[in-house]
Structures are given as structure tokens and as C-alpha cells.
Amino acid sequence: MSNMTWTDFQKWQRWDEFPEFADNPPLTVDVSFVYEDEVYYIVYDYGEYHIYDSNWHAVSSHKNFKTLLSVPLDLFHGKAFAEICNELIFD
């Protein structure tokens, strides 16, 4: 388990390999993370990207991966995934 910055996350997802999808980069690596002692997953299914809780309930969904990670969410107390990325523990 480790932390990473938003820049590290983008490198880990290899977004630089997909410049043609800069506005909506793909999910290239399965993502699970811990936030406030709860496990969450980022998954692409049913034509959208989702953040699921440990019971596989969608916390947030969007057709655009970058948007999903950039908009403020109640889950993160009004902040975006990108803003608090360094606070998450990735598995």
C-alpha cells in the first residue's frame, strides 16, 4: 500500500501514452484505494467510469474518466479525487 501524487497517478495510468484521449484518458490500471478506513474501487463498466464502495455501490459515476476524478464529491468532503490523491492509500 502506498500514497501517490496526482502526477504520479497520471503516470501510473500511463495517460501520456494516449495523447489522442487527453480529454478522456482510459483506465489502464485497476484502481483500489483506502480513504478514511474504507476501501473503494474505480471501475469502467456499463459505458461509464465509477467509484464503488466496498459493497459495490456506485459513489459517483461519469462517462468521462478525467471528469470523474476532477469534480468535487461528497465522499471527499467537497474535494475532488485529484485534489486529495496524495491522502489516499493505493493497494
Salt bridges, closest charged atoms under 4 A:
GLU17 OE1 - ARG14 NE 3.80
GLU36 OE2 - HIS77 NE2 2.84
ASP45 OD1 - HIS50 NE2 2.93
ASP53 OD1 - HIS57 ND1 3.72
